[in-house]
Amino acid sequence: MKQILVTRSSMPDYEEYCEEIKKLWDSHWLTNMGVEHEMLQQELERFLGCPHVVLYTNGHLALENVIAAMQFPEGAEVITTPFTFVSTTHAIVRNGLTPVFCDVNPEDYTIDADKIESLITDKTAAIVPVHVYGNMCDVEKIAAIAKKYNLKVIYDAAHAFAVKYKGISSANFGDASMFSFHATKVFNTIEGGAVCFPNDALVGTLNDMKNFGIRGPESCVFVGGNAKMNEFQAAMGVCNLRHLDREIGKRKLVMEQYWSHLDGVPGIRLCKPQRDVTPNYAYFPVVFDGFGATRDEIFERLEKHGITARKYFYPLTNSFECYADLPTAGKEKTPVAAFLADRVLTLPIYADLALEDVDRICEIVLS
Ligand SMILES: *Cc1c(COP(=O)(O)O)cnc(C)c1O
């Protein structure tokens, strides 16, 4: 039986990658901000139209470091959503901060900006919203709230690489944005990530944080960790970036094929295209609400046919065991997110998914 997973990593031709890494056999320079790292950083700054990009070995450490770089007081509160990958919440908690969970809106599943203000206390230091599924948060409303209450905004943009709002890349909102370049994301460097931001002063801080605080052979100015992107990762990124437009174009066709089968079916809710947003077709979430079968039944049926969908995002991060003792946890505090988590399934989507396979997946769902 043909197996179809929820995603499949984009890769350049084997020969293209070999050509890119050939120079590493000449230089024997494998990591520590080598030529591929510098090239990828510059190309991303250009591609994203962003003043600064700092590369990381993965997206999680990028998020953890940029939150740390803001130097919030111990125990400060950070408003975020539970409808995300655990990494978002972990990055807040691992910095000694308290996540305060805001509900999501029922249209695009991003943070409900109208509910943020009621959660602000004198301890609130920041908002960490998530452009979930590549859907853009209400960046304008969030910016206005942040300004009014003097809060930092750090976007988890792990899903939103190459997404634009009114022609501006998702990298350019808030104080900083984090991208993940994990193998499962729209653009990958095998594992990898980046922080994007406008503030010149943050460049040195993040570079210290990702490389032990070492400034020279005899100088260590900061107690940093190690989160550098290596040359093989960066080379994969340089190659994948060349083909990104084509890959996103192919994802678009897959998305359109799904819509042609599932749009308007009673009991099935799809994420509508957002106004003024150029999408990246990263995920295809379907909400089953009053459909002839439950989300779990459809998940099982697809599994029987060799098709792996994912219950993204179930459970919510505010109901994981590791947060049982957190006073702000509890899915009852975020009812819209809890409703979605019980009913959503992300169906397979990737550039090379055959349209006939989409037909077959939809046939199984609809049967
Ligand atoms: C993938 C992901 C991360 C973490 O990125 P890694 O590169 O896997 O460390 C963080 N947040 C969200 C929403 C993600 O999907």
The ligand as a Gaussian input file, in Angstrom:
#p B3LYP/6-31G(d) Opt

LIG

0 1
 C        8.424000      23.861000      14.058000
 C        7.926000      24.825000      15.061000
 C        8.752000      25.376000      16.055000
 C       10.130000      24.883000      16.364000
 O       10.992000      24.888000      15.326000
 P       12.193000      23.807000      15.228000
 O       12.951000      24.303000      14.062000
 O       11.561000      22.471000      15.025000
 O       12.973000      23.890000      16.490000
 C        8.225000      26.385000      16.859000
 N        6.962000      26.802000      16.735000
 C        6.123000      26.285000      15.822000
 C        4.731000      26.806000      15.713000
 C        6.570000      25.251000      14.980000
 O        5.713000      24.688000      14.110000

